[in-house]
């Protein structure tokens, strides 16, 4: 059995939860991180097929090799492409975009939304883990009408990572500064006693206290968080 890092294990957990909602289908791993998540999904019955995409050829070879060594060559495809370009979505697909910058994720999902019918988008799920610009990613998905089905936090090598599971609802809405910066569902989990998320928020407080000097949205988020905590 493949062994996943703490970060990829947290991503895998969200993929597993999405599969329970959707029923059988594929997992499409964009920027496939040596194919480890794809192998784990096939080993555990989370996908009937997997597609891995890489923008460069060399990483795609690593993913293809991992799938071949695990005996899944017949149930997998690896493409050298930018994001989801050339990949037609199907009902039941779970699209994973993890381990890359938030602005790259926004570009990939924007292209996907513009090329896929709304009905298809409503029949798939997105699992997102951005390395940076997480607040911009949340804002983007809300403005594009996505529903936040779940959010989680993990630590890996002393870094915090936020994982989001989303479905397409097509009706745009605004989150506000606090939810953009601290999470849509995470504040409720923190209030319910989740110590890991509380630690994550303490970390964000430190980071945002510096960034707030030049970022109006982050400054507003800190002010709203203080009001929320004082209630």
BALOBA-1460 file (C-alpha; in Angstrom, 3 decimals):
// residues 231
<rec num="1" residu="x" x="0.000" y="0.000" z="0.000"/>
<rec num="2" residu="x" x="1.193" y="3.495" z="-0.839"/>
<rec num="3" residu="x" x="2.128" y="5.751" z="2.081"/>
<rec num="4" residu="x" x="0.959" y="9.345" z="1.922"/>
<rec num="5" residu="x" x="2.318" y="12.403" z="3.697"/>
<rec num="6" residu="x" x="0.102" y="14.073" z="6.284"/>
<rec num="7" residu="x" x="-0.855" y="16.703" z="3.696"/>
<rec num="8" residu="x" x="-1.825" y="14.176" z="1.030"/>
<rec num="9" residu="x" x="-3.618" y="12.043" z="3.643"/>
<rec num="10" residu="x" x="-5.804" y="15.042" z="4.489"/>
<rec num="11" residu="x" x="-6.497" y="15.580" z="0.785"/>
<rec num="12" residu="x" x="-7.299" y="11.871" z="0.438"/>
<rec num="13" residu="x" x="-9.810" y="12.102" z="3.304"/>
<rec num="14" residu="x" x="-11.695" y="14.867" z="1.486"/>
<rec num="15" residu="x" x="-11.644" y="12.868" z="-1.747"/>
<rec num="16" residu="x" x="-13.066" y="9.880" z="0.138"/>
<rec num="17" residu="x" x="-15.864" y="12.028" z="1.571"/>
<rec num="18" residu="x" x="-16.681" y="13.382" z="-1.891"/>
<rec num="19" residu="x" x="-16.848" y="9.852" z="-3.283"/>
<rec num="20" residu="x" x="-19.494" y="8.892" z="-0.726"/>
<rec num="21" residu="x" x="-21.651" y="11.745" z="-2.038"/>
<rec num="22" residu="x" x="-21.141" y="11.037" z="-5.736"/>
<rec num="23" residu="x" x="-21.012" y="7.279" z="-6.131"/>
<rec num="24" residu="x" x="-18.533" y="5.596" z="-8.521"/>
<rec num="25" residu="x" x="-16.347" y="7.729" z="-10.749"/>
<rec num="26" residu="x" x="-12.911" y="8.985" z="-11.655"/>
<rec num="27" residu="x" x="-10.382" y="11.029" z="-9.738"/>
<rec num="28" residu="x" x="-8.550" y="13.676" z="-11.768"/>
<rec num="29" residu="x" x="-5.367" y="14.829" z="-10.065"/>
<rec num="30" residu="x" x="-4.059" y="18.097" z="-11.469"/>
<rec num="31" residu="x" x="-0.350" y="18.433" z="-10.753"/>
<rec num="32" residu="x" x="-0.229" y="14.862" z="-9.582"/>
<rec num="33" residu="x" x="2.691" y="14.897" z="-7.120"/>
<rec num="34" residu="x" x="4.379" y="11.732" z="-8.459"/>
<rec num="35" residu="x" x="1.056" y="9.922" z="-8.726"/>
<rec num="36" residu="x" x="0.919" y="9.030" z="-5.041"/>
<rec num="37" residu="x" x="-2.638" y="10.230" z="-4.430"/>
<rec num="38" residu="x" x="-3.842" y="8.570" z="-7.645"/>
<rec num="39" residu="x" x="-2.363" y="5.227" z="-6.576"/>
<rec num="40" residu="x" x="-3.931" y="5.536" z="-3.108"/>
<rec num="41" residu="x" x="-7.349" y="6.257" z="-4.632"/>
<rec num="42" residu="x" x="-7.192" y="3.129" z="-6.782"/>
<rec num="43" residu="x" x="-5.818" y="0.949" z="-3.981"/>
<rec num="44" residu="x" x="-8.657" y="1.985" z="-1.676"/>
<rec num="45" residu="x" x="-11.494" y="1.850" z="-4.207"/>
<rec num="46" residu="x" x="-12.005" y="5.623" z="-4.152"/>
<rec num="47" residu="x" x="-11.770" y="5.759" z="-7.960"/>
<rec num="48" residu="x" x="-12.591" y="3.342" z="-10.732"/>
<rec num="49" residu="x" x="-10.114" y="5.205" z="-12.942"/>
<rec num="50" residu="x" x="-7.629" y="8.033" z="-12.417"/>
<rec num="51" residu="x" x="-6.319" y="10.788" z="-14.650"/>
<rec num="52" residu="x" x="-3.132" y="12.653" z="-13.761"/>
<rec num="53" residu="x" x="-2.096" y="15.866" z="-15.444"/>
<rec num="54" residu="x" x="1.281" y="17.608" z="-15.345"/>
<rec num="55" residu="x" x="2.374" y="20.727" z="-17.166"/>
<rec num="56" residu="x" x="5.882" y="19.293" z="-17.689"/>
<rec num="57" residu="x" x="6.880" y="15.947" z="-19.146"/>
<rec num="58" residu="x" x="9.379" y="14.831" z="-16.509"/>
<rec num="59" residu="x" x="6.917" y="14.861" z="-13.556"/>
<rec num="60" residu="x" x="4.352" y="13.078" z="-15.741"/>
<rec num="61" residu="x" x="6.831" y="10.226" z="-16.200"/>
<rec num="62" residu="x" x="7.108" y="9.832" z="-12.416"/>
<rec num="63" residu="x" x="3.323" y="9.604" z="-12.093"/>
<rec num="64" residu="x" x="3.053" y="7.093" z="-14.932"/>
<rec num="65" residu="x" x="5.824" y="4.977" z="-13.397"/>
<rec num="66" residu="x" x="4.178" y="4.952" z="-9.957"/>
<rec num="67" residu="x" x="0.858" y="3.839" z="-11.439"/>
<rec num="68" residu="x" x="2.546" y="1.190" z="-13.567"/>
<rec num="69" residu="x" x="4.542" y="-0.209" z="-10.630"/>
<rec num="70" residu="x" x="1.341" y="-0.406" z="-8.556"/>
<rec num="71" residu="x" x="-0.341" y="-2.421" z="-11.320"/>
<rec num="72" residu="x" x="-2.795" y="0.286" z="-12.378"/>
<rec num="73" residu="x" x="-1.568" y="1.065" z="-15.870"/>
<rec num="74" residu="x" x="-4.857" y="-0.140" z="-17.385"/>
<rec num="75" residu="x" x="-6.947" y="2.042" z="-15.111"/>
<rec num="76" residu="x" x="-5.009" y="5.272" z="-15.427"/>
<rec num="77" residu="x" x="-4.014" y="7.951" z="-17.892"/>
<rec num="78" residu="x" x="-1.314" y="10.583" z="-17.557"/>
<rec num="79" residu="x" x="-1.402" y="13.723" z="-19.684"/>
<rec num="80" residu="x" x="1.109" y="16.505" z="-20.192"/>
<rec num="81" residu="x" x="-1.175" y="19.519" z="-20.261"/>
<rec num="82" residu="x" x="-1.872" y="22.799" z="-18.507"/>
<rec num="83" residu="x" x="-4.394" y="22.141" z="-15.745"/>
<rec num="84" residu="x" x="-7.513" y="20.484" z="-17.147"/>
<rec num="85" residu="x" x="-6.963" y="21.493" z="-20.769"/>
<rec num="86" residu="x" x="-8.121" y="18.692" z="-23.036"/>
<rec num="87" residu="x" x="-9.804" y="16.759" z="-20.196"/>
<rec num="88" residu="x" x="-13.560" y="16.389" z="-20.584"/>
<rec num="89" residu="x" x="-15.300" y="16.081" z="-17.237"/>
<rec num="90" residu="x" x="-17.803" y="13.312" z="-16.531"/>
<rec num="91" residu="x" x="-20.510" y="12.822" z="-13.923"/>
<rec num="92" residu="x" x="-18.932" y="11.547" z="-10.712"/>
<rec num="93" residu="x" x="-15.496" y="13.059" z="-11.302"/>
<rec num="94" residu="x" x="-13.527" y="14.389" z="-8.344"/>
<rec num="95" residu="x" x="-11.030" y="17.056" z="-9.413"/>
<rec num="96" residu="x" x="-8.080" y="17.445" z="-7.073"/>
<rec num="97" residu="x" x="-5.885" y="20.525" z="-7.336"/>
<rec num="98" residu="x" x="-3.383" y="20.401" z="-4.493"/>
<rec num="99" residu="x" x="0.106" y="21.605" z="-3.778"/>
<rec num="100" residu="x" x="0.184" y="24.642" z="-6.038"/>
<rec num="101" residu="x" x="-0.285" y="28.382" z="-5.649"/>
<rec num="102" residu="x" x="-3.716" y="29.882" z="-5.273"/>
<rec num="103" residu="x" x="-3.482" y="32.061" z="-8.374"/>
<rec num="104" residu="x" x="-2.616" y="29.020" z="-10.495"/>
<rec num="105" residu="x" x="-5.612" y="27.202" z="-9.044"/>
<rec num="106" residu="x" x="-7.871" y="30.133" z="-9.871"/>
<rec num="107" residu="x" x="-6.639" y="30.138" z="-13.486"/>
<rec num="108" residu="x" x="-7.222" y="26.381" z="-13.859"/>
<rec num="109" residu="x" x="-10.733" y="26.460" z="-12.399"/>
<rec num="110" residu="x" x="-11.648" y="29.570" z="-14.407"/>
<rec num="111" residu="x" x="-10.767" y="27.760" z="-17.636"/>
<rec num="112" residu="x" x="-12.762" y="24.735" z="-16.458"/>
<rec num="113" residu="x" x="-15.873" y="26.777" z="-15.632"/>
<rec num="114" residu="x" x="-15.763" y="28.540" z="-18.985"/>
<rec num="115" residu="x" x="-15.422" y="25.309" z="-20.971"/>
<rec num="116" residu="x" x="-17.770" y="22.927" z="-19.136"/>
<rec num="117" residu="x" x="-21.607" y="22.992" z="-19.088"/>
<rec num="118" residu="x" x="-23.127" y="24.001" z="-15.755"/>
<rec num="119" residu="x" x="-24.934" y="20.670" z="-15.442"/>
<rec num="120" residu="x" x="-21.637" y="18.789" z="-15.678"/>
<rec num="121" residu="x" x="-20.056" y="21.059" z="-13.063"/>
<rec num="122" residu="x" x="-22.915" y="20.311" z="-10.673"/>
<rec num="123" residu="x" x="-22.218" y="16.572" z="-10.965"/>
<rec num="124" residu="x" x="-18.551" y="16.714" z="-9.936"/>
<rec num="125" residu="x" x="-16.648" y="17.772" z="-6.819"/>
<rec num="126" residu="x" x="-13.508" y="19.842" z="-6.342"/>
<rec num="127" residu="x" x="-10.901" y="19.210" z="-3.633"/>
<rec num="128" residu="x" x="-8.536" y="22.165" z="-3.324"/>
<rec num="129" residu="x" x="-5.349" y="22.673" z="-1.308"/>
<rec num="130" residu="x" x="-3.546" y="25.899" z="-2.082"/>
<rec num="131" residu="x" x="0.022" y="26.539" z="-0.958"/>
<rec num="132" residu="x" x="-0.564" y="30.299" z="-0.750"/>
<rec num="133" residu="x" x="-3.207" y="32.991" z="-1.418"/>
<rec num="134" residu="x" x="-5.825" y="30.809" z="0.280"/>
<rec num="135" residu="x" x="-8.013" y="33.846" z="1.015"/>
<rec num="136" residu="x" x="-8.114" y="34.736" z="-2.685"/>
<rec num="137" residu="x" x="-9.051" y="31.147" z="-3.535"/>
<rec num="138" residu="x" x="-11.986" y="31.219" z="-1.114"/>
<rec num="139" residu="x" x="-13.167" y="34.551" z="-2.479"/>
<rec num="140" residu="x" x="-12.931" y="33.290" z="-6.052"/>
<rec num="141" residu="x" x="-14.942" y="30.137" z="-5.417"/>
<rec num="142" residu="x" x="-17.679" y="32.052" z="-3.608"/>
<rec num="143" residu="x" x="-17.909" y="34.624" z="-6.393"/>
<rec num="144" residu="x" x="-18.226" y="31.783" z="-8.897"/>
<rec num="145" residu="x" x="-21.068" y="30.193" z="-6.957"/>
<rec num="146" residu="x" x="-19.339" y="27.210" z="-5.367"/>
<rec num="147" residu="x" x="-20.630" y="25.712" z="-2.125"/>
<rec num="148" residu="x" x="-18.106" y="24.879" z="0.591"/>
<rec num="149" residu="x" x="-19.065" y="21.327" z="1.582"/>
<rec num="150" residu="x" x="-16.214" y="20.976" z="4.052"/>
<rec num="151" residu="x" x="-12.913" y="22.489" z="5.133"/>
<rec num="152" residu="x" x="-10.137" y="20.854" z="7.099"/>
<rec num="153" residu="x" x="-6.659" y="21.653" z="8.374"/>
<rec num="154" residu="x" x="-3.575" y="19.500" z="8.765"/>
<rec num="155" residu="x" x="0.075" y="19.992" z="9.663"/>
<rec num="156" residu="x" x="2.968" y="18.532" z="7.705"/>
<rec num="157" residu="x" x="6.612" y="19.265" z="8.527"/>
<rec num="158" residu="x" x="5.576" y="22.156" z="10.775"/>
<rec num="159" residu="x" x="3.459" y="23.835" z="8.100"/>
<rec num="160" residu="x" x="-0.320" y="24.268" z="8.191"/>
<rec num="161" residu="x" x="-2.397" y="23.303" z="5.170"/>
<rec num="162" residu="x" x="-6.054" y="24.055" z="4.480"/>
<rec num="163" residu="x" x="-8.100" y="21.645" z="2.357"/>
<rec num="164" residu="x" x="-11.482" y="22.582" z="0.872"/>
<rec num="165" residu="x" x="-14.130" y="20.310" z="-0.656"/>
<rec num="166" residu="x" x="-16.575" y="22.098" z="-2.918"/>
<rec num="167" residu="x" x="-19.509" y="21.586" z="-5.224"/>
<rec num="168" residu="x" x="-20.850" y="23.932" z="-7.866"/>
<rec num="169" residu="x" x="-24.002" y="25.842" z="-7.037"/>
<rec num="170" residu="x" x="-23.888" y="28.520" z="-9.800"/>
<rec num="171" residu="x" x="-25.225" y="31.365" z="-7.589"/>
<rec num="172" residu="x" x="-22.459" y="33.877" z="-6.712"/>
<rec num="173" residu="x" x="-22.212" y="35.285" z="-3.187"/>
<rec num="174" residu="x" x="-19.816" y="37.238" z="-0.990"/>
<rec num="175" residu="x" x="-17.983" y="35.765" z="1.978"/>
<rec num="176" residu="x" x="-16.787" y="38.884" z="3.736"/>
<rec num="177" residu="x" x="-13.263" y="39.490" z="4.986"/>
<rec num="178" residu="x" x="-13.345" y="37.144" z="7.994"/>
<rec num="179" residu="x" x="-14.477" y="34.048" z="6.096"/>
<rec num="180" residu="x" x="-12.187" y="34.823" z="3.190"/>
<rec num="181" residu="x" x="-9.158" y="34.905" z="5.468"/>
<rec num="182" residu="x" x="-10.000" y="32.384" z="8.199"/>
<rec num="183" residu="x" x="-12.310" y="29.956" z="6.435"/>
<rec num="184" residu="x" x="-15.957" y="29.445" z="5.669"/>
<rec num="185" residu="x" x="-16.529" y="26.439" z="7.916"/>
<rec num="186" residu="x" x="-13.389" y="26.482" z="10.056"/>
<rec num="187" residu="x" x="-14.589" y="29.132" z="12.570"/>
<rec num="188" residu="x" x="-17.508" y="26.928" z="13.566"/>
<rec num="189" residu="x" x="-15.200" y="23.944" z="14.034"/>
<rec num="190" residu="x" x="-12.827" y="26.031" z="16.129"/>
<rec num="191" residu="x" x="-15.738" y="27.137" z="18.323"/>
<rec num="192" residu="x" x="-16.706" y="23.496" z="18.767"/>
<rec num="193" residu="x" x="-13.312" y="22.745" z="20.301"/>
<rec num="194" residu="x" x="-11.074" y="21.690" z="17.412"/>
<rec num="195" residu="x" x="-7.628" y="22.408" z="18.880"/>
<rec num="196" residu="x" x="-5.783" y="22.014" z="15.573"/>
<rec num="197" residu="x" x="-7.921" y="24.667" z="13.900"/>
<rec num="198" residu="x" x="-7.493" y="26.934" z="16.919"/>
<rec num="199" residu="x" x="-3.727" y="26.567" z="16.517"/>
<rec num="200" residu="x" x="-4.103" y="27.334" z="12.824"/>
<rec num="201" residu="x" x="-6.012" y="30.510" z="13.675"/>
<rec num="202" residu="x" x="-3.312" y="31.539" z="16.161"/>
<rec num="203" residu="x" x="-0.781" y="31.097" z="13.359"/>
<rec num="204" residu="x" x="-2.909" y="33.172" z="10.987"/>
<rec num="205" residu="x" x="-3.226" y="35.889" z="13.633"/>
<rec num="206" residu="x" x="0.545" y="36.252" z="13.684"/>
<rec num="207" residu="x" x="0.892" y="36.278" z="9.904"/>
<rec num="208" residu="x" x="-2.023" y="38.636" z="9.362"/>
<rec num="209" residu="x" x="-0.909" y="41.077" z="12.059"/>
<rec num="210" residu="x" x="2.020" y="41.968" z="9.808"/>
<rec num="211" residu="x" x="0.172" y="41.829" z="6.492"/>
<rec num="212" residu="x" x="-2.722" y="43.909" z="7.817"/>
<rec num="213" residu="x" x="-0.581" y="47.020" z="7.673"/>
<rec num="214" residu="x" x="-0.829" y="47.057" z="3.891"/>
<rec num="215" residu="x" x="-3.913" y="44.908" z="3.239"/>
<rec num="216" residu="x" x="-7.330" y="46.374" z="4.004"/>
<rec num="217" residu="x" x="-9.156" y="43.051" z="3.703"/>
<rec num="218" residu="x" x="-6.865" y="41.311" z="6.172"/>
<rec num="219" residu="x" x="-7.173" y="44.241" z="8.557"/>
<rec num="220" residu="x" x="-10.963" y="43.945" z="8.399"/>
<rec num="221" residu="x" x="-10.715" y="40.183" z="8.939"/>
<rec num="222" residu="x" x="-8.661" y="40.658" z="12.114"/>
<rec num="223" residu="x" x="-11.151" y="43.176" z="13.454"/>
<rec num="224" residu="x" x="-14.066" y="40.865" z="12.702"/>
<rec num="225" residu="x" x="-12.268" y="37.923" z="14.295"/>
<rec num="226" residu="x" x="-11.782" y="39.897" z="17.485"/>
<rec num="227" residu="x" x="-15.500" y="40.731" z="17.585"/>
<rec num="228" residu="x" x="-16.313" y="37.055" z="16.916"/>
<rec num="229" residu="x" x="-14.034" y="35.887" z="19.735"/>
<rec num="230" residu="x" x="-15.455" y="38.450" z="22.157"/>
<rec num="231" residu="x" x="-19.029" y="37.199" z="21.715"/>
